Amino acid sequence: MREDHATLAGLGLSPDELEAMGLDKPATAEPSGLMDAYLRRSNKKEDLATLRGHLRDLVRWAQADGLQIRHVWFEELSASKTHVRRREFEKATLAIMDGKSRTLGVWKTDRFDRRGMGAVGRLLDEFDRRQARLVSISEGLDSARGGRMVFAILSERARDEAKDIAKRVKIGHDSHKAEGRRGTGKPPFGLYSAAGSGKVEHHRDEYKTARRLADLLLAKKTTKHTAHQLNEEGHRTRNGATWSPTAVSKLAQSPLFAGMVPVRRRKTDEYGNPLDRWEGYGEPLRDEKGEIVMCGEGVLTPAEWFKIKALIVERTDDRWAKGKPEAKYLGTGSYRCGRMRDKKGTGELEPCGGSMSHRGGRYRCEVRQTRGKSICEGVVTLAERIDHAVGQAWVDHISALEPDDPVITEMARRWLAFADPETQAKKEETQKALEAAQKRVKRLEDDFYVYGKMDVERFEELSEGQRAVIESTTAALEALDAEADLTPLMQIEKLREAWEGADMADKRMLLKCALGRKGVTVSPAARRGDRTPVLQRLEFDWMSKDDMATRA
């Protein structure tokens, strides 16, 4: 039986047709009398009847040239995407390189390769070295009979066409998304999309499980706990598998899970060429005014999605997404070791400044743990004792501030960014859109005034459009600032109430809102069992006007 029997059967050729074309048995000629045939289609719009017609043409040409077809290679892939690996194409060319046959036949050049004369030229060089050839039967080209130059020209034309295809496809996708259509691929678990609608709605069978997953995460359960809980309750994924923390995390962080049109950025190589890999889980698409573009009703609301996203980001350092429990200790990321140590071997002493992490009910200097006693002898202190003291110090510090102190305003602004991540993200995206529009105006002015690349009418038309974008974006930013009412948070009593009612994760955020860069420096005890109040060993770097300017 032929090695390509499955491929030929998949093309819909009957045994009688295979026999008539001489493809029912393995080829027996020497490599010089053999030809490998490569067929490709970009999508299923090219039906199998067309491909069978291409193969018949290849067979007729081979028979007329006294060749037998050794192997038929077929794949359904786009040749216009440089990041897509074409494995059957590689096998076909490798067969020629290995000397299994001396001829590689294709129906047409653009069915062969769209990477241009550089790629095709190098391949033909290797074929020449092995006394092999490439033939395009519909164009009457043979690289061994003076067809190399024509191959080069046609391959460059195919390359340009590939770029045009990619551009048209991208414009089409971008336009659909701007109009509130979700894009390609299957919608995430819990959602359904009618064919051709571009919209999402609740899936009749999956929504209940998806909403259960969302509620667990909103209750600040870890992804590990959520996965275990879903499995214990008998819930399964779309393909019947059990839930894993990774599956929960990926689903929850998809903007489409909240009914928002997703935007993902493709990774590129060192030269900026696209790869078949993507960055992160994507972000919601926003229009020129900074508004989120929706494509239907998701399992989550946008506000819930931003809340879950913020929780995951905040707790990444504690490996929350991998299943570690909720934060129980206040000082992670804020406490610093105050042990004096030699400053880079100069003999001059300086505070270590290393971060302190929690382990076994105590905070310990990370420099001491990771780099050894010779670098820093470290500080160790009971976690419960120091956390209580720092919490009381935070309340006392806030109470001592004047109501109109600008530090209070800045703390309120920072806390609002933590408590309302959706608005914060919206402001950041709107600010980016404003800056991008301002850069476009600058380029237009350079093209007109400096380089003279456009006439007055065209310059005014484009400039007017960009300035309209700037005005609308600026208005959107002002509206967002107006919505962010800081007045309740600027009342000292409200901040104290926020501390008393907050869980540990929120207390950590509130503490960070009040601290400067150095955080809380913890000096070592004078001796083992030292009963000096721990507050006397703490040095607080409370936020100052300089910190406000730095973080602005």
N, C-alpha and C positions, 0 to 999 in steps of 0.2 A: 504494500500500500504506500502511496505517496505521503511524504511528510506534510504536504499542504492540503491533504484530503479534507480536513475540517474547514479550512478556508474556502475551498471550492464548493463544498456542500453548503456553507453559509451564504454563498453568493446565489444559491438557488439553482445550480446546474444539475441536471438529471444525469444518471449514469450513461445514457445514450449520447447526450451532448458532450460529456467528458470524453467518451470514446471517440466521437467524431473529431474532437480537437486534439486528440492524442494526449489528453491529460488524465487518462484512467490508470496509467501505469507509471512507475518511476522512469525518468530519462536515463539512457544508457550510454550516451555519447561521451567523448572526451571533453574536457573543459572548453576547448576552442569551439566545439560544436554545441555548446549549451548557452541558454539565456535565462536570467532571472527577471521576472516581471514584477513591477511595483505599481499597485493601484492605491489611490487615496481619494477620500471624499471628505469635505469639511463638515457636512451635516447630513441628516437623513432626507433633506429635500432632493438630493441627488439619489433617485431610487436605484434599486439593485438592477433593474433592467438596463439602465444606462451603463452601470459598471460592467455588466455582462457583455454589453456592446463593445466597451473599451477592451475587454479581455479578448473577445473574438478578433478585433482588429490586430491586437498584439500577436495572437496565434497565427493569423494569416501572414503577417509580416515575417515572423520567425520561420514559418514553413517555406516562404518564398526565398529566404536567405539561407535555407538549409540548416536551420537550428532547431533544437528541441528545447522546450521550456522546462527547466529543471525545478523551479519553485515559483509559486505565485504568492507575493507578499501583499497584504491588504490591511489598511487601518483607517479609522474614522477620526481624524484629528485636523485641527486647523494648522496650516503651515505658516500663517501670518503672525503667529505668536511665537516669538523667539524663545520664550521661557518654557514652552511645552516640549517635552522630550518625545521624539517619535521613534519608538523602539523598533517597529517593523522596518522603518526606513534605515535605521542603523544596521539591522540584521541583513537587509538587502545589500547595502554597500559593503558590509563585512564579508559577505559571501564572495564578492568580486575580489576584495583585498586578499582573501585566503585562497584564491585560485580555484574555487569550486566551479565557476563559470567565467567566461571572458566578456560577456555582454550583459548590460543592465538596460532593460527596455521599459520606457514609460510611455503613456499615451500622449502626454503633452508636457511641456516644460513646467508650466505653473502647477501641474499635479505632482511635480517632483520636488522642487525646492523654491522657496520664496526669499531666501536670504541674500540674493544678489550674486554678482559675478565673482566676488571674493571667495565665498564658500564653494560655489560651483567650480570655479577655476582651480582651487586647491584639490578638489575631488578629482577633476579631470587629469591633473598632474599625476596623482597617484595611480589612476587608471592607466595612463600612458606608460608609466614606469613598469606596469605589469602587463603591458600589451593588451589591455582591456579597453572597452569603449562604452559610451553612453549613447543610446539612440532614443529619439522622440519620433514615433511612427506617424503621428498625425501631422507633424510639421516637416517630415522628411529630413530630419537631422541625424547625423552620425558623427560623433566626435573624432572618429578615426579617418574620416573622409572630408576633412576641411570644414566641419561644422562647429568648431570651437568658438569662433568669433560670433556666430549667430546665437549659440547657446549663451554667451556672455550678455549679448544685447537683450535676449528674451528673459534671462534670469533677472536682469536689472529692471526690466519692465514689470516682471512679476513681483519684484521687491517693492516697487513704487505702488503697485496695485494693492499689495498687502498693507502698506502704510495707510492707503486711502480707506481700505476696509476697516482697519483698526480704528481710524479716526471717526468714520461714520458710526461704527458700533458704539464707541465711547460717547459720542454726541447723543445718540439715541438713548443710551442708558441714562445719561445725565439729565436729558430732557424729561424722560419718564419719571425719574426721581423728583425733579423739581415740581412736577405736577401731582406729586403725592402717590406714586406707584413704587412698590417695594423693591423692585429689581428682580434678578433671576434667582434660581435655586428654590429649594423647598422652604416653606416658612418654619419657624422653630416649633418645638413641641408645645402643644396647647392651642395652636392657631391653625386656621384653614384659609386657603386662598383659592377662590374659584379661578379656573383656567382663563387667562387673558385679562383678568380684572385688575391685577396689580394691588389689590386691597386685601387686608387680613381681617378675620373675624374669629370668634371663639370656635374651637373645634368641639364638635358635639361629644366626643368620647374622651378627649385628652384634657379639656379645660379644667376639670375638677382637680385632677392631679397637679397640673401646672400651678393652679391657684394655691393649692396646699403648699407646694414648694415655696412659692412667693411669700406666703404668710409666715412660714417658719423662718425665712431669712429676715423678714421685717421684724420678727420678734428677737432678732440678734442671735439666732442660732448659727452655729458654724456650718459650713458646707458639708463637713463630715457628719455632723449630727443630723443635718437635713437629709442627706443621702441614706443614713441608717434608718431614720424615722420613716421615710417613704418606703424603703424595702420591708421594714417590719409591718407596715400597713398594707403590704401587698401591691403597691404601685410599681409599674414597670415603664420603661422608656418606650418609644415608638416601635422599636424593633424587638421588644420583648425582653430586653436585657435589664439587669438590676442597675440601680442608680449608684454612681460614684461621685466623690467630691468634685472631681474635675468636670463631670457632666453637669452637675448642678451649677458650678461657677460659670462655665461657658454659656449655659442657657440664660442665667440671670443677667449676665453682662451684655447680652445681645440687645441693641436698641430696638430691634424688630419685636422683641418679647414685650415691649411696651407700646407697640403700634407706631413706632417712629421709623422713618425712612433711614436706613443705616448707610454710613459712609466708611469704607475701609481703605487704607492705603497699602498699596502693594510694595513689598520690599524690593530694593534694587541692589545691583552689584556695585563694585567700586567705581564703575564708569557711568552709573545711572541707568543701566539697562534693567528692565523689569524682570523679576524672578517669580516663580510660582509659589510664593509665600507672602503672607499678609501680616500686617502689624496689629497686634492686640485683637480686641473683639469689635472694634468699630465705634464710631461716635454718631450721634443723631445729626442728620442734615438740617441746616438752618437756611432760611431765605435771606435776602439782602437786608431785611429789617432785624435779623437775629432771631426770628421766630422758628420754632421747631416745625419741620414738615412731617405731618402725620399721614399714615397710609391705612388707617383703620383703627379698630379697637383691639388693644393688646391685652395680655394677661395682667400686666402691671399698668399703672398710670405713669406718666413721665416723672412725676414727683417721687413715686415709690422707686422707680428705676434709679434715679439720682441718689436716693437715700441708700439703697443697697450698694451702689457703686462706691459711694463715699465710705461706707463701712468697710468694704473690701480694701480700698486704698489705705485707709487709716490703720487697718490691722495687718497689713501685709508683713510688716516687720516682725509681728508676732506669729506669722504663718497662720493667720485666721482661716485663710482659704484652704489650708491643708488640714485643718481640724483641731488646732489648739483651742483651749477654752477661752471664754471672754476675758478681757483684761481685769485683773484683780488688784493691780498695784499701780500707784499713782505716778511714780517717778521714772518709769521707763521712757528714755528719750529726753528727760529734763534734768536728772541728777548728774553731777560731775564729781570726779574724784579730786579732793583737795590736798592729797598727800604731796609734800614737797619732794622734788627729785632733781637730779643733776640735769642742767640744761645742755643737752647735746655734748656732754663730756667737757664742759668749760669750767666746771666747779661752781658755777652760779646756780642757785636753787630757784625753781619755779614750780607752781602747782601743776600736778599731772594733767588735769583737765580731761582725762579719759571718761567716757560714758560709763555709767553704772547699770548693771543688769541684775535682775532678780533671780535668785536661786536658793531653794531651801529656806524660805522665810527671811532671807537677808538680801540686801543690796551689796554687790561686790564690784570692785573696779575691773573693767574689762581688759585694761592694759595689763594688770597683774595676772589675769587669767590666761591671756593669749600670748603675752611676750615675756612673762616671767618676773620673778622677784628682783632680778638684777636691774630691771628697767624701772619698776615701781613696786614698792612694798604693798601698796594698795590700801583701800579702806573697806571695812566690813561693818555694816550696821543693820539692826533689826528693822525689817520693812514696816511692820505695823506701827512702831514707835515714830519713825521719821515721817511716815505718810500722815499720821495724825497731826504732827507738829507743822508740816507744810500746809495742810489744809487750813489749820487755824491761822497761820501766817497770811495765807491768801485772803481770808475773810478780813483780818485786821488791816491789811494793806488797802483793800478796796474801801473799807469804811473810813480810812483816814484821808482819802482823796476828796478834793472839792468837787461838787456836782458838775461844775463847768470845766473841769480839768480835761484837756484834749486827750489824755491817756484813756479816760473813760470812753470817749467817742471812738477811739481806735480799737479798744477792747470790744466794744459793742459791734463794730464793723467786722472784726475778726470772728467773733462768735456767730454773727449772722452768716458768714461764709461757711462755717462748720454746720450750722443748724439748717441752712437752706442751700444745699449744694447745687440744686437746679438753677436757682437764680444766679449763683456765683458763676457756674459754667456758662450760663447764657450771657452774662456780662463779659466774660473772657472772650467768648466767640465773637460777640458783637464788637469788642475792642479790636480783635484781630481783623475783622471785616473792614472796620474804619481805617486801620493802618494800611491794609492792602489797597483800599481805594485811594488813599492819599499818595501811595507810591505810584499807582497807575497815572494819577494826574501829573506827578513829577516827570514820569517817563514821557507822557504826551507833550509836556512843555519842552523837554529836551529835544524831542523829535521835531517839534515845530520851530522853536527859537534857535536851537543850537545847530541841529543837523539839517533842517529844512526838508524833512522827509514827507511832509504833507501840506496840502493847501489850507487856506484860511477856513473855508466852509467845513472841510472834514475835521479840522482841529476843533472848531467851535461845537460841532455836533457831538464829537466824542467827549470833549471837556464838559459840556452841559450834562451829558448822561452821567459822568462820574461825579460831578458836583451834586447832582440830585441824589446819588447813592450816599454821598458823604452827609448831606443834610438829613436824610431819612435815618441813617445809622446813628448820627449824633443825637437825633431826637429819641431814638430807641434807647440809647444809653441814659439820657436824662430821665426818661420814663422809668427805667429800671432803678435808677437812684432814688426817684421819688417813691417807688413802690417799697423800697427797702427802708421802712420806718424804723429808725434806731431809737426813737424817743423812749419806749418802754425799757429797752436794755440799758439806756444811759442813766437810769435811776439806780443808785447804789443798792437800795433795798431789793430791787428786782434781781440784781446780780447775785446778792447774797442768797436770795431764795432759789435762784437757779443752781447755786452750789449745793445747797442743802437737799434739793430734790433730784439732783443728777445721779446717774449711775457712774461707775468708775470710768467708763470710756468717755463720758461727757465731762467728768471732772478733769481728766487728763487734757481734754481740749481747752477747758476754761483756764487751767493752769498755764498752758502754752500761750493762751491769749494775753496773759499778763506778764510773761517773762521775756527778757531780752535774749541775746545770743548765748550768753554764758550759762543761762539756766540757774540751777541751785547747786552751789559748790558745797560738798560735804567734807569737813575736816575730820581727821582721825581722832579717836578717843585718846586721852592722855595715857591710859593704861587699861588693862583688862578689868572689867567691872566698874569702870568710871561712871559715876552717877551724875555727872554734870548734865543739866538739861540739854537735850539734843538740839534745841533751838539755838543755843549758844555756839554750836558747831556748824551752823548753816549760814551761808552767805548768799543772799538773793540778788540776782541781777534783774530787778524789775524793769519793765519796759520804760524806755525814756523817749524823748522827742527825737533823739538820734536814731533809735530803732525804728520809729515811725517813718522817718525819712528814708531809711534803708529799705524798708519793706513796701514802701508806697509803689 
